[in-house]
């Protein structure tokens, strides 16, 4: 999420935060997961 972002209201801030968390937790590679996304890591572990 951008460090400097002016929200018009609390609901807008919540929506932006939820969107950012979804991307962070599903699409963004994580160093702790050998630079895989959480979904890739989960799929590999289940195989």
PDB file of N, CA, C and O in Angstrom:
ATOM      1  N   UNK A   1       0.852  -1.167   0.000  1.00  0.00           N
ATOM      2  CA  UNK A   1       0.000   0.000   0.000  1.00  0.00           C
ATOM      3  C   UNK A   1       0.894   1.225   0.000  1.00  0.00           C
ATOM      4  O   UNK A   1       1.910   1.256   0.695  1.00  0.00           O
ATOM      5  N   UNK A   2       0.534   2.208  -0.754  1.00  0.00           N
ATOM      6  CA  UNK A   2       1.372   3.418  -0.786  1.00  0.00           C
ATOM      7  C   UNK A   2       1.525   4.027   0.602  1.00  0.00           C
ATOM      8  O   UNK A   2       0.586   4.041   1.398  1.00  0.00           O
ATOM      9  N   UNK A   3       2.714   4.526   0.874  1.00  0.00           N
ATOM     10  CA  UNK A   3       2.966   5.146   2.173  1.00  0.00           C
ATOM     11  C   UNK A   3       2.182   6.431   2.345  1.00  0.00           C
ATOM     12  O   UNK A   3       1.700   6.737   3.436  1.00  0.00           O
ATOM     13  N   UNK A   4       2.060   7.173   1.273  1.00  0.00           N
ATOM     14  CA  UNK A   4       1.341   8.444   1.342  1.00  0.00           C
ATOM     15  C   UNK A   4       0.120   8.370   0.445  1.00  0.00           C
ATOM     16  O   UNK A   4       0.224   8.472  -0.778  1.00  0.00           O
ATOM     17  N   UNK A   5      -1.016   8.195   1.053  1.00  0.00           N
ATOM     18  CA  UNK A   5      -2.243   8.115   0.289  1.00  0.00           C
ATOM     19  C   UNK A   5      -3.335   8.790   1.096  1.00  0.00           C
ATOM     20  O   UNK A   5      -3.562   8.444   2.255  1.00  0.00           O
ATOM     21  N   UNK A   6      -4.002   9.741   0.494  1.00  0.00           N
ATOM     22  CA  UNK A   6      -5.079  10.436   1.184  1.00  0.00           C
ATOM     23  C   UNK A   6      -6.404   9.770   0.831  1.00  0.00           C
ATOM     24  O   UNK A   6      -6.802   9.723  -0.333  1.00  0.00           O
ATOM     25  N   UNK A   7      -7.067   9.265   1.840  1.00  0.00           N
ATOM     26  CA  UNK A   7      -8.356   8.617   1.642  1.00  0.00           C
ATOM     27  C   UNK A   7      -9.467   9.630   1.862  1.00  0.00           C
ATOM     28  O   UNK A   7      -9.349  10.530   2.693  1.00  0.00           O
ATOM     29  N   UNK A   8     -10.539   9.473   1.111  1.00  0.00           N
ATOM     30  CA  UNK A   8     -11.687  10.358   1.266  1.00  0.00           C
ATOM     31  C   UNK A   8     -12.527   9.998   2.481  1.00  0.00           C
ATOM     32  O   UNK A   8     -13.184  10.852   3.075  1.00  0.00           O
ATOM     33  N   UNK A   9     -12.494   8.706   2.845  1.00  0.00           N
ATOM     34  CA  UNK A   9     -13.269   8.258   4.001  1.00  0.00           C
ATOM     35  C   UNK A   9     -12.709   6.927   4.496  1.00  0.00           C
ATOM     36  O   UNK A   9     -11.836   6.335   3.862  1.00  0.00           O
ATOM     37  N   UNK A  10     -13.216   6.471   5.622  1.00  0.00           N
ATOM     38  CA  UNK A  10     -12.726   5.243   6.230  1.00  0.00           C
ATOM     39  C   UNK A  10     -13.006   4.026   5.355  1.00  0.00           C
ATOM     40  O   UNK A  10     -12.174   3.122   5.275  1.00  0.00           O
ATOM     41  N   UNK A  11     -14.148   3.990   4.708  1.00  0.00           N
ATOM     42  CA  UNK A  11     -14.491   2.859   3.850  1.00  0.00           C
ATOM     43  C   UNK A  11     -13.508   2.730   2.692  1.00  0.00           C
ATOM     44  O   UNK A  11     -13.128   1.615   2.333  1.00  0.00           O
ATOM     45  N   UNK A  12     -13.095   3.826   2.110  1.00  0.00           N
ATOM     46  CA  UNK A  12     -12.111   3.796   1.032  1.00  0.00           C
ATOM     47  C   UNK A  12     -10.786   3.246   1.554  1.00  0.00           C
ATOM     48  O   UNK A  12     -10.130   2.465   0.866  1.00  0.00           O
ATOM     49  N   UNK A  13     -10.391   3.639   2.741  1.00  0.00           N
ATOM     50  CA  UNK A  13      -9.155   3.135   3.343  1.00  0.00           C
ATOM     51  C   UNK A  13      -9.251   1.633   3.582  1.00  0.00           C
ATOM     52  O   UNK A  13      -8.290   0.902   3.339  1.00  0.00           O
ATOM     53  N   UNK A  14     -10.389   1.177   4.049  1.00  0.00           N
ATOM     54  CA  UNK A  14     -10.581  -0.263   4.287  1.00  0.00           C
ATOM     55  C   UNK A  14     -10.499  -1.053   2.990  1.00  0.00           C
ATOM     56  O   UNK A  14      -9.846  -2.095   2.934  1.00  0.00           O
ATOM     57  N   UNK A  15     -11.164  -0.558   1.940  1.00  0.00           N
ATOM     58  CA  UNK A  15     -11.138  -1.259   0.645  1.00  0.00           C
ATOM     59  C   UNK A  15      -9.721  -1.346   0.089  1.00  0.00           C
ATOM     60  O   UNK A  15      -9.305  -2.396  -0.399  1.00  0.00           O
ATOM     61  N   UNK A  16      -8.986  -0.249   0.163  1.00  0.00           N
ATOM     62  CA  UNK A  16      -7.613  -0.228  -0.336  1.00  0.00           C
ATOM     63  C   UNK A  16      -6.728  -1.183   0.474  1.00  0.00           C
ATOM     64  O   UNK A  16      -5.886  -1.883  -0.090  1.00  0.00           O
ATOM     65  N   UNK A  17      -6.918  -1.207   1.769  1.00  0.00           N
ATOM     66  CA  UNK A  17      -6.136  -2.095   2.627  1.00  0.00           C
ATOM     67  C   UNK A  17      -6.448  -3.552   2.325  1.00  0.00           C
ATOM     68  O   UNK A  17      -5.535  -4.374   2.242  1.00  0.00           O
ATOM     69  N   UNK A  18      -7.719  -3.884   2.160  1.00  0.00           N
ATOM     70  CA  UNK A  18      -8.106  -5.257   1.824  1.00  0.00           C
ATOM     71  C   UNK A  18      -7.509  -5.683   0.487  1.00  0.00           C
ATOM     72  O   UNK A  18      -7.018  -6.803   0.349  1.00  0.00           O
ATOM     73  N   UNK A  19      -7.552  -4.792  -0.491  1.00  0.00           N
ATOM     74  CA  UNK A  19      -6.979  -5.096  -1.810  1.00  0.00           C
ATOM     75  C   UNK A  19      -5.479  -5.342  -1.697  1.00  0.00           C
ATOM     76  O   UNK A  19      -4.957  -6.302  -2.265  1.00  0.00           O
ATOM     77  N   UNK A  20      -4.785  -4.470  -0.961  1.00  0.00           N
ATOM     78  CA  UNK A  20      -3.344  -4.611  -0.779  1.00  0.00           C
ATOM     79  C   UNK A  20      -3.013  -5.923  -0.072  1.00  0.00           C
ATOM     80  O   UNK A  20      -2.085  -6.625  -0.475  1.00  0.00           O
ATOM     81  N   UNK A  21      -3.769  -6.262   0.987  1.00  0.00           N
ATOM     82  CA  UNK A  21      -3.518  -7.504   1.717  1.00  0.00           C
ATOM     83  C   UNK A  21      -3.737  -8.729   0.841  1.00  0.00           C
ATOM     84  O   UNK A  21      -2.984  -9.699   0.927  1.00  0.00           O
ATOM     85  N   UNK A  22      -4.756  -8.688   0.005  1.00  0.00           N
ATOM     86  CA  UNK A  22      -5.018  -9.809  -0.896  1.00  0.00           C
ATOM     87  C   UNK A  22      -3.846 -10.013  -1.847  1.00  0.00           C
ATOM     88  O   UNK A  22      -3.389 -11.141  -2.033  1.00  0.00           O
ATOM     89  N   UNK A  23      -3.360  -8.948  -2.442  1.00  0.00           N
ATOM     90  CA  UNK A  23      -2.206  -9.043  -3.342  1.00  0.00           C
ATOM     91  C   UNK A  23      -0.982  -9.535  -2.580  1.00  0.00           C
ATOM     92  O   UNK A  23      -0.267 -10.415  -3.058  1.00  0.00           O
ATOM     93  N   UNK A  24      -0.734  -8.976  -1.401  1.00  0.00           N
ATOM     94  CA  UNK A  24       0.435  -9.350  -0.601  1.00  0.00           C
ATOM     95  C   UNK A  24       0.385 -10.825  -0.225  1.00  0.00           C
ATOM     96  O   UNK A  24       1.404 -11.514  -0.273  1.00  0.00           O
ATOM     97  N   UNK A  25      -0.784 -11.309   0.145  1.00  0.00           N
ATOM     98  CA  UNK A  25      -0.903 -12.676   0.639  1.00  0.00           C
ATOM     99  C   UNK A  25      -1.111 -13.719  -0.444  1.00  0.00           C
ATOM    100  O   UNK A  25      -1.073 -14.913  -0.148  1.00  0.00           O
ATOM    101  N   UNK A  26      -1.331 -13.313  -1.692  1.00  0.00           N
ATOM    102  CA  UNK A  26      -1.580 -14.302  -2.741  1.00  0.00           C
ATOM    103  C   UNK A  26      -0.683 -14.159  -3.963  1.00  0.00           C
ATOM    104  O   UNK A  26      -0.324 -15.166  -4.573  1.00  0.00           O
ATOM    105  N   UNK A  27      -0.315 -12.947  -4.336  1.00  0.00           N
ATOM    106  CA  UNK A  27       0.390 -12.728  -5.594  1.00  0.00           C
ATOM    107  C   UNK A  27       1.848 -12.318  -5.442  1.00  0.00           C
ATOM    108  O   UNK A  27       2.640 -12.509  -6.364  1.00  0.00           O
ATOM    109  N   UNK A  28       2.208 -11.770  -4.319  1.00  0.00           N
ATOM    110  CA  UNK A  28       3.556 -11.235  -4.129  1.00  0.00           C
ATOM    111  C   UNK A  28       4.508 -12.346  -3.692  1.00  0.00           C
ATOM    112  O   UNK A  28       4.214 -13.058  -2.732  1.00  0.00           O
ATOM    113  N   UNK A  29       5.647 -12.509  -4.379  1.00  0.00           N
ATOM    114  CA  UNK A  29       6.631 -13.501  -3.938  1.00  0.00           C
ATOM    115  C   UNK A  29       7.198 -13.124  -2.563  1.00  0.00           C
ATOM    116  O   UNK A  29       7.426 -11.951  -2.267  1.00  0.00           O
ATOM    117  N   UNK A  30       7.416 -14.143  -1.742  1.00  0.00           N
ATOM    118  CA  UNK A  30       7.950 -13.940  -0.400  1.00  0.00           C
ATOM    119  C   UNK A  30       9.314 -14.616  -0.297  1.00  0.00           C
ATOM    120  O   UNK A  30       9.471 -15.778  -0.673  1.00  0.00           O
ATOM    121  N   UNK A  31      10.277 -13.894   0.206  1.00  0.00           N
ATOM    122  CA  UNK A  31      11.626 -14.436   0.361  1.00  0.00           C
ATOM    123  C   UNK A  31      11.620 -15.680   1.248  1.00  0.00           C
ATOM    124  O   UNK A  31      12.349 -16.634   0.979  1.00  0.00           O
ATOM    125  N   UNK A  32      10.815 -15.677   2.287  1.00  0.00           N
ATOM    126  CA  UNK A  32      10.749 -16.812   3.207  1.00  0.00           C
ATOM    127  C   UNK A  32      10.182 -18.067   2.539  1.00  0.00           C
ATOM    128  O   UNK A  32      10.323 -19.170   3.068  1.00  0.00           O
ATOM    129  N   UNK A  33       9.546 -17.901   1.386  1.00  0.00           N
ATOM    130  CA  UNK A  33       8.974 -19.029   0.650  1.00  0.00           C
ATOM    131  C   UNK A  33       9.777 -19.325  -0.612  1.00  0.00           C
ATOM    132  O   UNK A  33       9.221 -19.768  -1.617  1.00  0.00           O
ATOM    133  N   UNK A  34      11.080 -19.081  -0.559  1.00  0.00           N
ATOM    134  CA  UNK A  34      11.956 -19.278  -1.728  1.00  0.00           C
ATOM    135  C   UNK A  34      11.497 -18.447  -2.917  1.00  0.00           C
ATOM    136  O   UNK A  34      11.535 -18.906  -4.059  1.00  0.00           O
ATOM    137  N   UNK A  35      11.068 -17.237  -2.645  1.00  0.00           N
ATOM    138  CA  UNK A  35      10.607 -16.295  -3.668  1.00  0.00           C
ATOM    139  C   UNK A  35       9.427 -16.814  -4.482  1.00  0.00           C
ATOM    140  O   UNK A  35       9.260 -16.463  -5.650  1.00  0.00           O
ATOM    141  N   UNK A  36       8.619 -17.647  -3.853  1.00  0.00           N
ATOM    142  CA  UNK A  36       7.373 -18.092  -4.466  1.00  0.00           C
ATOM    143  C   UNK A  36       6.230 -17.289  -3.862  1.00  0.00           C
ATOM    144  O   UNK A  36       6.341 -16.739  -2.766  1.00  0.00           O
ATOM    145  N   UNK A  37       5.136 -17.237  -4.601  1.00  0.00           N
ATOM    146  CA  UNK A  37       3.936 -16.640  -4.024  1.00  0.00           C
ATOM    147  C   UNK A  37       3.357 -17.647  -3.032  1.00  0.00           C
ATOM    148  O   UNK A  37       3.644 -18.840  -3.138  1.00  0.00           O
ATOM    149  N   UNK A  38       2.558 -17.201  -2.083  1.00  0.00           N
ATOM    150  CA  UNK A  38       1.955 -18.147  -1.152  1.00  0.00           C
ATOM    151  C   UNK A  38       1.142 -19.235  -1.854  1.00  0.00           C
ATOM    152  O   UNK A  38       1.131 -20.383  -1.408  1.00  0.00           O
ATOM    153  N   UNK A  39       0.469 -18.888  -2.937  1.00  0.00           N
ATOM    154  CA  UNK A  39      -0.312 -19.890  -3.670  1.00  0.00           C
ATOM    155  C   UNK A  39       0.605 -20.930  -4.301  1.00  0.00           C
ATOM    156  O   UNK A  39       0.313 -22.124  -4.242  1.00  0.00           O
ATOM    157  N   UNK A  40       1.718 -20.491  -4.908  1.00  0.00           N
ATOM    158  CA  UNK A  40       2.684 -21.433  -5.487  1.00  0.00           C
ATOM    159  C   UNK A  40       3.253 -22.339  -4.407  1.00  0.00           C
ATOM    160  O   UNK A  40       3.384 -23.546  -4.610  1.00  0.00           O
ATOM    161  N   UNK A  41       3.589 -21.765  -3.266  1.00  0.00           N
ATOM    162  CA  UNK A  41       4.158 -22.535  -2.160  1.00  0.00           C
ATOM    163  C   UNK A  41       3.161 -23.577  -1.666  1.00  0.00           C
ATOM    164  O   UNK A  41       3.528 -24.732  -1.447  1.00  0.00           O
ATOM    165  N   UNK A  42       1.921 -23.183  -1.492  1.00  0.00           N
ATOM    166  CA  UNK A  42       0.884 -24.109  -1.027  1.00  0.00           C
ATOM    167  C   UNK A  42       0.682 -25.239  -2.029  1.00  0.00           C
ATOM    168  O   UNK A  42       0.561 -26.401  -1.641  1.00  0.00           O
ATOM    169  N   UNK A  43       0.645 -24.903  -3.316  1.00  0.00           N
ATOM    170  CA  UNK A  43       0.468 -25.910  -4.361  1.00  0.00           C
ATOM    171  C   UNK A  43       1.626 -26.900  -4.362  1.00  0.00           C
ATOM    172  O   UNK A  43       1.417 -28.106  -4.491  1.00  0.00           O
ATOM    173  N   UNK A  44       2.840 -26.393  -4.217  1.00  0.00           N
ATOM    174  CA  UNK A  44       4.017 -27.257  -4.208  1.00  0.00           C
ATOM    175  C   UNK A  44       4.001 -28.189  -2.998  1.00  0.00           C
ATOM    176  O   UNK A  44       4.353 -29.362  -3.118  1.00  0.00           O
ATOM    177  N   UNK A  45       3.601 -27.687  -1.848  1.00  0.00           N
ATOM    178  CA  UNK A  45       3.561 -28.500  -0.629  1.00  0.00           C
ATOM    179  C   UNK A  45       2.511 -29.596  -0.714  1.00  0.00           C
ATOM    180  O   UNK A  45       2.684 -30.663  -0.125  1.00  0.00           O
ATOM    181  N   UNK A  46       1.425 -29.350  -1.436  1.00  0.00           N
ATOM    182  CA  UNK A  46       0.352 -30.332  -1.548  1.00  0.00           C
ATOM    183  C   UNK A  46       0.678 -31.421  -2.559  1.00  0.00           C
ATOM    184  O   UNK A  46       0.063 -32.486  -2.540  1.00  0.00           O
ATOM    185  N   UNK A  47       1.629 -31.168  -3.434  1.00  0.00           N
ATOM    186  CA  UNK A  47       1.976 -32.141  -4.484  1.00  0.00           C
ATOM    187  C   UNK A  47       2.824 -33.266  -3.936  1.00  0.00           C
ATOM    188  O   UNK A  47       3.205 -34.170  -4.679  1.00  0.00           O
TER     189      UNK A  47
END
